[in-house]
Amino acid sequence: MLKMADIPYIDSVRGKLFEYLFYNWMVETNKDDKTTFRCDMVLNHEQIDCLSENGKEINVFECKLGIDTRDVNNVIEQVERKCSAVRRTTAKEVVGNVVSYKRIGLTDKAKLESAGFWVIDDLDNLISSNLKYRNRKEVRALLRREHVS
């Protein structure tokens, strides 16, 4: 049985898994849309978690398992850097988005929104209503740091 303590790099693995889960969720929930999606790419030396592009804008998504109050300013700087890197490649409007697997506190969420970002939080709750993801208890448990037997 795999235990969280057995893998020293589990947090980076969990973060990457969340990026791919979010990417897959975006593609599945927008499959009739003309939007294109990309995940885990590097532009102008910045690692972009997920990106969506339609005819008028590009959305940059910074994926976090959770955001603590002491991390909010760093997240804002990170998203601004990544949006700036994307802006250097396009004339389209670039929109910053912060996505959190866990719920973000109201004050922290307001601070992110006042920085000009769209915020999607508590994604675990959002995807739990989707049968495709609800049945993936191992993935959701890993993202929550729970033990699955």
GROMACS elastic network, one bead per residue, 0.5 to 0.9 nm:
[ bonds ]
;  ai    aj funct       b0    kb
    1   148     6  0.89871   500
    1   149     6  0.79614   500
    2     5     6  0.86776   500
    2     6     6  0.70495   500
    2     7     6  0.85287   500
    2   147     6  0.87980   500
    3     6     6  0.54036   500
    3     7     6  0.74915   500
    3   147     6  0.73976   500
    4     7     6  0.59581   500
    4     8     6  0.81925   500
    4    10     6  0.67840   500
    4   142     6  0.84311   500
    4   145     6  0.73759   500
    4   146     6  0.85740   500
    4   147     6  0.80935   500
    5     8     6  0.68596   500
    5    10     6  0.82339   500
    6    10     6  0.85852   500
    7    10     6  0.54416   500
    7    11     6  0.89897   500
    8    11     6  0.80002   500
    9    12     6  0.56494   500
    9    13     6  0.64150   500
    9    14     6  0.87399   500
   10    14     6  0.59455   500
   10    15     6  0.85102   500
   11    15     6  0.60957   500
   11    16     6  0.86383   500
   12    15     6  0.50092   500
   12    16     6  0.62118   500
   12    17     6  0.85108   500
   13    16     6  0.51952   500
   13    17     6  0.60505   500
   13    18     6  0.85596   500
   14    17     6  0.50274   500
   14    18     6  0.61393   500
   14    19     6  0.87155   500
   14    65     6  0.79285   500
   14   142     6  0.69707   500
   14   143     6  0.58469   500
   14   145     6  0.88706   500
   15    18     6  0.51252   500
   15    19     6  0.63755   500
   15    20     6  0.88811   500
   15    63     6  0.76828   500
   15    64     6  0.68421   500
   15    65     6  0.63904   500
   15   143     6  0.80425   500
   16    19     6  0.50631   500
   16    20     6  0.64346   500
   16    21     6  0.86231   500
   16    40     6  0.84488   500
   16    49     6  0.84435   500
   16    63     6  0.88702   500
   17    20     6  0.52305   500
   17    21     6  0.61021   500
   17    22     6  0.86045   500
   17   139     6  0.82912   500
   17   143     6  0.79540   500
   18    22     6  0.60156   500
   18    23     6  0.84276   500
   18    63     6  0.72595   500
   18    64     6  0.78123   500
   18    65     6  0.71386   500
   18   101     6  0.75740   500
   18   139     6  0.89863   500
   18   143     6  0.71056   500
   19    22     6  0.51974   500
   19    23     6  0.61078   500
   19    24     6  0.85930   500
   19    39     6  0.74103   500
   19    40     6  0.76730   500
   19    49     6  0.61717   500
   19    50     6  0.69975   500
   19    62     6  0.85358   500
   19    63     6  0.59772   500
   19    64     6  0.82151   500
   20    24     6  0.60184   500
   20    25     6  0.84373   500
   20    39     6  0.71298   500
   20    40     6  0.82006   500
   20    49     6  0.86318   500
   20    50     6  0.84224   500
   21    24     6  0.51439   500
   21    25     6  0.60878   500
   21    26     6  0.86178   500
   21   133     6  0.89993   500
   21   139     6  0.89504   500
   22    26     6  0.61101   500
   22    27     6  0.86285   500
   22    50     6  0.81242   500
   22    63     6  0.79498   500
   22    99     6  0.84590   500
   22   101     6  0.89508   500
   22   123     6  0.83589   500
   23    26     6  0.51490   500
   23    27     6  0.62725   500
   23    28     6  0.86248   500
   23    37     6  0.74215   500
   23    38     6  0.74955   500
   23    39     6  0.63696   500
   23    49     6  0.87352   500
   23    50     6  0.64340   500
   23    51     6  0.84943   500
   24    27     6  0.51729   500
   24    28     6  0.60800   500
   24    29     6  0.85529   500
   25    28     6  0.51280   500
   25    29     6  0.60114   500
   25    30     6  0.84420   500
   25   127     6  0.77562   500
   25   133     6  0.86479   500
   26    29     6  0.53096   500
   26    30     6  0.60287   500
   26    31     6  0.82549   500
   26    37     6  0.78553   500
   26    52     6  0.87799   500
   27    30     6  0.52978   500
   27    31     6  0.56225   500
   27    35     6  0.87797   500
   27    36     6  0.82555   500
   27    37     6  0.68605   500
   28    31     6  0.54103   500
   28    32     6  0.88985   500
   29    32     6  0.82808   500
   29    33     6  0.89548   500
   30    33     6  0.52619   500
   30    34     6  0.83149   500
   30    35     6  0.75400   500
   31    34     6  0.79372   500
   31    35     6  0.82422   500
   32    35     6  0.86108   500
   33    36     6  0.83929   500
   33    54     6  0.88895   500
   34    53     6  0.87220   500
   34    54     6  0.65288   500
   34    55     6  0.82840   500
   35    52     6  0.64416   500
   35    53     6  0.54665   500
   35    55     6  0.78633   500
   36    51     6  0.82813   500
   36    52     6  0.55663   500
   36    53     6  0.52613   500
   36    54     6  0.65249   500
   37    50     6  0.73153   500
   37    51     6  0.56891   500
   37    53     6  0.64915   500
   38    41     6  0.74560   500
   38    49     6  0.84616   500
   38    50     6  0.56986   500
   38    51     6  0.51798   500
   38    52     6  0.64106   500
   38    53     6  0.86031   500
   39    48     6  0.71617   500
   39    49     6  0.56141   500
   39    51     6  0.62165   500
   39    52     6  0.87846   500
   40    47     6  0.68232   500
   40    48     6  0.57167   500
   40    50     6  0.60863   500
   40    51     6  0.86071   500
   41    46     6  0.82426   500
   41    47     6  0.57367   500
   41    48     6  0.52506   500
   41    49     6  0.67775   500
   41    50     6  0.76891   500
   41    51     6  0.87562   500
   42    45     6  0.59577   500
   42    46     6  0.53310   500
   42    48     6  0.58089   500
   42    49     6  0.87664   500
   43    46     6  0.53132   500
   43    47     6  0.66079   500
   43    48     6  0.71171   500
   43    82     6  0.81947   500
   43    85     6  0.62386   500
   43    86     6  0.66083   500
   43    89     6  0.83133   500
   44    47     6  0.85149   500
   44    82     6  0.87326   500
   44    85     6  0.54868   500
   44    86     6  0.76240   500
   44    88     6  0.80611   500
   44    89     6  0.85547   500
   45    85     6  0.77994   500
   46    81     6  0.76281   500
   46    82     6  0.59451   500
   46    85     6  0.66813   500
   46    86     6  0.88297   500
   47    82     6  0.74704   500
   48    51     6  0.71230   500
   48    60     6  0.71852   500
   48    61     6  0.74115   500
   48    62     6  0.71635   500
   48    82     6  0.66560   500
   48    86     6  0.89219   500
   49    60     6  0.77568   500
   49    61     6  0.61357   500
   49    62     6  0.56317   500
   49    63     6  0.63328   500
   50    59     6  0.83018   500
   50    60     6  0.61919   500
   50    61     6  0.50320   500
   50    62     6  0.68799   500
   50    63     6  0.77445   500
   51    58     6  0.69148   500
   51    59     6  0.55198   500
   51    61     6  0.58685   500
   51    62     6  0.89178   500
   52    57     6  0.83181   500
   52    58     6  0.56509   500
   52    59     6  0.51183   500
   52    60     6  0.68251   500
   52    61     6  0.81732   500
   53    56     6  0.78048   500
   53    57     6  0.59322   500
   53    59     6  0.63753   500
   53    60     6  0.89554   500
   54    57     6  0.56876   500
   54    58     6  0.65743   500
   54    59     6  0.88276   500
   55    58     6  0.85237   500
   55    92     6  0.83141   500
   56    92     6  0.59669   500
   56    93     6  0.67464   500
   57    91     6  0.89894   500
   57    92     6  0.51947   500
   57    94     6  0.58160   500
   57    95     6  0.72856   500
   58    86     6  0.83833   500
   58    90     6  0.88512   500
   58    92     6  0.66777   500
   58    93     6  0.62282   500
   58    95     6  0.62114   500
   58    96     6  0.87341   500
   59    83     6  0.85402   500
   59    93     6  0.84530   500
   59    94     6  0.58160   500
   59    96     6  0.60044   500
   59    97     6  0.68119   500
   60    79     6  0.79030   500
   60    82     6  0.74733   500
   60    83     6  0.64939   500
   60    86     6  0.81114   500
   60    94     6  0.71567   500
   60    95     6  0.61160   500
   60    96     6  0.50605   500
   60    97     6  0.58108   500
   60    98     6  0.83652   500
   61    79     6  0.80762   500
   61    95     6  0.86503   500
   61    96     6  0.63796   500
   61    98     6  0.57188   500
   61    99     6  0.65595   500
   62    75     6  0.83336   500
   62    78     6  0.82708   500
   62    79     6  0.65195   500
   62    82     6  0.86106   500
   62    96     6  0.78705   500
   62    97     6  0.62025   500
   62    99     6  0.59724   500
   62   100     6  0.84368   500
   63    66     6  0.87422   500
   63    97     6  0.85941   500
   63    98     6  0.62072   500
   63   100     6  0.59420   500
   63   101     6  0.78829   500
   64    67     6  0.66957   500
   64    98     6  0.75939   500
   64    99     6  0.60732   500
   64   101     6  0.64700   500
   64   102     6  0.83089   500
   65    99     6  0.82680   500
   65   100     6  0.53910   500
   65   102     6  0.61526   500
   65   143     6  0.73627   500
   65   144     6  0.84695   500
   66    99     6  0.87117   500
   66   100     6  0.53388   500
   66   101     6  0.59833   500
   66   102     6  0.50612   500
   66   103     6  0.71490   500
   66   104     6  0.70208   500
   66   121     6  0.85478   500
   66   122     6  0.88147   500
   67    70     6  0.82493   500
   67    71     6  0.62290   500
   67    72     6  0.67211   500
   67    75     6  0.82771   500
   67   100     6  0.70586   500
   67   102     6  0.78450   500
   67   103     6  0.83078   500
   67   104     6  0.62595   500
   67   105     6  0.84218   500
   67   108     6  0.81568   500
   68    71     6  0.52879   500
   68    72     6  0.67065   500
   68   104     6  0.77517   500
   68   105     6  0.82410   500
   68   108     6  0.79868   500
   69    72     6  0.55545   500
   69    73     6  0.84120   500
   69   104     6  0.88814   500
   69   105     6  0.79790   500
   69   107     6  0.84396   500
   69   108     6  0.61187   500
   70    73     6  0.73044   500
   70    74     6  0.82331   500
   71    74     6  0.53377   500
   71    75     6  0.62018   500
   71    76     6  0.87622   500
   72    75     6  0.50730   500
   72    76     6  0.62196   500
   72    77     6  0.87372   500
   72   108     6  0.65667   500
   72   109     6  0.87344   500
   72   111     6  0.77385   500
   72   112     6  0.72427   500
   73    76     6  0.50756   500
   73    77     6  0.63074   500
   73    78     6  0.85738   500
   73   111     6  0.87597   500
   73   112     6  0.85310   500
   74    77     6  0.51405   500
   74    78     6  0.60460   500
   74    79     6  0.86574   500
   75    79     6  0.61274   500
   75    80     6  0.84995   500
   75    98     6  0.82964   500
   75   112     6  0.83743   500
   76    79     6  0.53232   500
   76    80     6  0.61478   500
   76    81     6  0.86430   500
   76    98     6  0.88758   500
   76   111     6  0.88955   500
   76   112     6  0.66897   500
   76   115     6  0.71051   500
   76   117     6  0.85482   500
   77    80     6  0.51208   500
   77    81     6  0.61472   500
   77    82     6  0.86504   500
   78    81     6  0.52181   500
   78    82     6  0.62810   500
   78    83     6  0.86730   500
   79    82     6  0.50902   500
   79    83     6  0.60518   500
   79    84     6  0.84443   500
   79    96     6  0.62810   500
   79    97     6  0.75911   500
   79    98     6  0.77230   500
   79   117     6  0.84943   500
   80    83     6  0.51560   500
   80    84     6  0.60611   500
   80    85     6  0.86135   500
   80    96     6  0.73171   500
   81    84     6  0.50799   500
   81    85     6  0.62197   500
   81    86     6  0.87853   500
   82    85     6  0.50319   500
   82    86     6  0.63686   500
   82    87     6  0.86647   500
   82    96     6  0.83239   500
   83    86     6  0.51029   500
   83    87     6  0.60917   500
   83    88     6  0.87770   500
   83    94     6  0.63693   500
   83    95     6  0.71162   500
   83    96     6  0.62434   500
   84    88     6  0.64778   500
   84    94     6  0.83716   500
   85    88     6  0.54839   500
   85    89     6  0.72831   500
   86    89     6  0.54140   500
   86    90     6  0.68303   500
   86    94     6  0.72104   500
   87    90     6  0.54013   500
   87    91     6  0.69641   500
   87    92     6  0.76254   500
   87    93     6  0.77345   500
   87    94     6  0.63414   500
   88    91     6  0.81065   500
   89    92     6  0.89984   500
   90    93     6  0.80967   500
   90    94     6  0.85062   500
   91    94     6  0.86761   500
   95   116     6  0.82974   500
   95   117     6  0.70570   500
   95   118     6  0.79146   500
   96   116     6  0.73438   500
   96   118     6  0.65236   500
   96   119     6  0.88338   500
   97   116     6  0.87218   500
   97   117     6  0.51025   500
   97   119     6  0.57346   500
   97   120     6  0.75659   500
   98   112     6  0.78988   500
   98   117     6  0.67339   500
   98   118     6  0.63272   500
   98   120     6  0.62301   500
   98   121     6  0.79293   500
   99   102     6  0.89307   500
   99   118     6  0.85100   500
   99   119     6  0.59817   500
   99   121     6  0.56739   500
   99   122     6  0.84036   500
   99   123     6  0.75671   500
  100   103     6  0.67811   500
  100   104     6  0.72140   500
  100   119     6  0.80057   500
  100   120     6  0.63133   500
  100   122     6  0.61411   500
  100   123     6  0.63369   500
  100   124     6  0.86979   500
  101   104     6  0.89299   500
  101   120     6  0.85509   500
  101   121     6  0.61214   500
  101   122     6  0.51610   500
  101   124     6  0.55016   500
  101   125     6  0.84573   500
  101   143     6  0.79739   500
  101   144     6  0.86082   500
  102   121     6  0.60953   500
  102   123     6  0.64995   500
  102   124     6  0.66208   500
  102   125     6  0.84431   500
  102   144     6  0.84888   500
  103   106     6  0.89993   500
  103   120     6  0.88435   500
  103   121     6  0.51195   500
  103   123     6  0.77350   500
  103   124     6  0.86352   500
  103   125     6  0.88974   500
  104   107     6  0.83768   500
  104   108     6  0.65155   500
  104   109     6  0.58957   500
  104   120     6  0.89856   500
  104   121     6  0.60725   500
  104   122     6  0.72592   500
  105   108     6  0.53347   500
  105   109     6  0.60036   500
  105   110     6  0.85456   500
  106   109     6  0.50435   500
  106   110     6  0.60352   500
  106   111     6  0.85759   500
  107   110     6  0.51337   500
  107   111     6  0.62529   500
  107   112     6  0.87971   500
  108   111     6  0.50448   500
  108   112     6  0.63273   500
  108   113     6  0.86527   500
  109   112     6  0.51594   500
  109   113     6  0.61847   500
  109   114     6  0.85562   500
  109   119     6  0.70108   500
  109   121     6  0.85674   500
  110   113     6  0.50222   500
  110   114     6  0.59683   500
  110   115     6  0.85528   500
  111   114     6  0.50854   500
  111   115     6  0.63312   500
  111   116     6  0.89768   500
  112   115     6  0.51531   500
  112   116     6  0.69066   500
  112   117     6  0.59260   500
  112   118     6  0.77725   500
  112   119     6  0.71849   500
  113   116     6  0.51750   500
  113   118     6  0.60227   500
  113   119     6  0.66474   500
  114   117     6  0.71825   500
  120   123     6  0.69470   500
  121   124     6  0.83728   500
  121   125     6  0.88591   500
  121   126     6  0.86577   500
  122   125     6  0.55273   500
  122   126     6  0.66593   500
  122   127     6  0.89948   500
  123   127     6  0.60393   500
  123   128     6  0.82936   500
  124   127     6  0.54473   500
  124   128     6  0.60134   500
  124   140     6  0.74773   500
  124   143     6  0.88639   500
  124   144     6  0.87850   500
  125   128     6  0.51311   500
  125   129     6  0.70951   500
  126   129     6  0.61136   500
  126   130     6  0.76556   500
  127   130     6  0.51874   500
  127   131     6  0.82382   500
  127   132     6  0.85432   500
  127   133     6  0.60896   500
  127   134     6  0.68813   500
  128   131     6  0.71848   500
  128   132     6  0.86758   500
  128   133     6  0.62008   500
  128   135     6  0.84554   500
  128   140     6  0.89810   500
  129   132     6  0.88253   500
  129   133     6  0.79106   500
  129   134     6  0.65547   500
  130   133     6  0.56054   500
  130   134     6  0.58917   500
  130   135     6  0.87397   500
  131   135     6  0.62426   500
  131   136     6  0.88903   500
  132   135     6  0.60779   500
  132   136     6  0.73244   500
  133   136     6  0.52456   500
  133   137     6  0.79493   500
  133   139     6  0.86527   500
  133   140     6  0.81938   500
  134   137     6  0.67092   500
  134   140     6  0.82083   500
  135   138     6  0.86412   500
  136   139     6  0.56084   500
  136   140     6  0.64274   500
  136   141     6  0.86110   500
  137   140     6  0.51394   500
  137   141     6  0.58145   500
  137   142     6  0.84315   500
  137   148     6  0.79069   500
  138   141     6  0.50795   500
  138   142     6  0.61016   500
  138   143     6  0.86343   500
  138   146     6  0.88150   500
  138   147     6  0.86423   500
  138   148     6  0.63010   500
  138   149     6  0.89240   500
  139   142     6  0.51761   500
  139   143     6  0.62972   500
  139   144     6  0.86536   500
  140   143     6  0.51060   500
  140   144     6  0.61698   500
  140   145     6  0.84784   500
  140   146     6  0.84075   500
  141   145     6  0.58159   500
  141   147     6  0.66636   500
  141   148     6  0.66046   500
  142   146     6  0.59148   500
  142   147     6  0.75335   500
  142   148     6  0.81275   500
  143   146     6  0.77284   500
